Amino acid sequence: MDNLITYLEASQQQQNATKVLRETKLIPRLVLEAEQFSKRVILLANKAKLNWQQYLSLGTARDFRIKGPVLQEVLNAREQADETRNDDEPDIDAASATTEIIGQLGSDAEIEEEQESDEEPSRRKRRRVS
């Protein structure tokens, strides 16, 4: 049944839109009925203490589909972009890198005031509000 659904979806690209719309309305119903049937068979098998799950096909997640050719094209394009980026960038030596320490952000006047005064900066007192 899953193969039939896959075939129908693949052939939809060749047909006109109205016919496709009519046919695709049946697919979700068919999948739902197949899942309900599997559920009932499993419940019946549990009551009878039999293993009938081996005769049922596993359900297929139909939320998404991976398109192989499109995925391959994207991966190839990404690899080419990485190769060109690596060729353009010079090699960076971590040992020769320098580190610069940046102080707190503020105006120049505030920084000078803090450097001139030996006292700690004043802090506002907080009050509890009940």
C-alpha positions in Angstrom: 0.0 0.0 0.0 2.9 2.4 0.8 4.3 1.7 -2.6 1.0 2.6 -4.2 0.9 5.9 -2.4 4.5 6.7 -3.4 3.7 5.9 -7.0 0.5 8.1 -7.0 2.4 11.0 -5.5 5.2 10.6 -8.1 2.8 10.5 -11.0 0.9 13.6 -9.7 3.5 15.9 -11.1 2.6 14.8 -14.6 -1.2 15.3 -14.3 -3.2 18.4 -14.1 -4.0 20.1 -10.8 -7.7 19.4 -10.5 -7.3 15.7 -11.1 -4.5 15.6 -8.6 -6.5 17.4 -6.0 -9.3 14.8 -6.3 -7.0 11.9 -6.0 -5.0 13.3 -3.1 -8.1 13.7 -0.9 -8.3 9.9 -0.7 -4.7 9.3 0.5 -5.1 10.6 4.1 -8.2 8.6 4.6 -6.5 5.4 3.2 -3.6 5.9 5.6 -5.9 6.5 8.6 -7.9 3.3 7.8 -4.7 1.3 7.5 -3.5 2.6 10.9 -6.8 1.9 12.5 -6.8 -1.7 11.1 -3.3 -2.3 12.4 -4.3 -1.0 15.8 -7.4 -3.3 16.0 -5.4 -6.3 14.9 -2.7 -5.6 17.6 -5.4 -5.2 20.3 -7.0 -8.5 19.2 -3.7 -10.2 19.1 -2.9 -9.1 22.7 -6.2 -10.4 23.9 -5.7 -13.7 22.2 -2.0 -13.8 23.3 -0.8 -14.2 19.7 1.9 -12.4 17.7 0.1 -11.1 14.6 2.3 -8.0 14.3 4.7 -10.0 12.2 2.1 -10.0 9.4 1.4 -6.3 9.5 3.5 -3.8 7.7 5.0 -0.9 9.7 3.5 2.5 9.1 5.4 5.1 7.2 5.8 8.6 8.5 4.3 10.7 5.7 5.0 14.2 7.2 8.0 14.7 5.0 9.9 13.2 2.1 13.6 13.5 1.4 14.2 14.3 -2.2 17.5 12.6 -3.1 18.6 14.6 -6.2 17.8 17.9 -4.6 19.6 17.0 -1.4 22.7 15.8 -3.4 22.7 19.1 -5.3 22.6 21.2 -2.1 25.4 19.1 -0.5 27.6 19.5 -3.6 27.0 23.2 -3.7 27.9 23.5 0.0 31.1 21.5 -0.5 32.1 23.7 -3.4 31.4 26.9 -1.3 33.5 25.5 1.5 36.4 24.7 -0.8 36.4 28.2 -2.3 36.1 29.8 1.1 39.1 27.8 2.4 41.2 28.8 -0.6 40.4 32.5 -0.2 41.1 32.7 3.6 44.7 32.8 4.8 45.8 30.4 7.4 45.5 31.8 10.9 48.2 31.0 13.4 46.7 30.9 16.9 50.1 31.5 18.6 50.6 34.8 16.9 47.2 36.2 17.7 47.0 39.1 20.2 44.4 39.7 22.8 43.1 43.1 23.7 41.2 43.7 26.9 38.3 46.0 26.6 37.0 47.8 29.6 33.4 48.7 30.6 31.5 50.7 28.1 30.8 54.3 29.2 31.6 57.9 28.3 35.2 59.2 28.5 34.2 61.5 31.4 33.0 58.6 33.5 36.2 56.7 32.9 38.4 59.6 33.9 36.3 60.2 37.1 36.7 56.6 38.1 40.5 56.7 37.5 41.0 60.0 39.5 39.0 59.0 42.6 40.4 56.5 45.0 37.0 55.8 46.5 34.7 53.0 45.3 31.9 54.2 43.1 28.8 55.1 44.9 25.9 52.7 44.8 22.2 53.3 45.1 20.6 51.8 48.2 17.7 49.5 47.5 14.6 49.7 49.7 12.2 46.9 50.3 8.7 47.5 49.1 6.0 45.6 51.0 
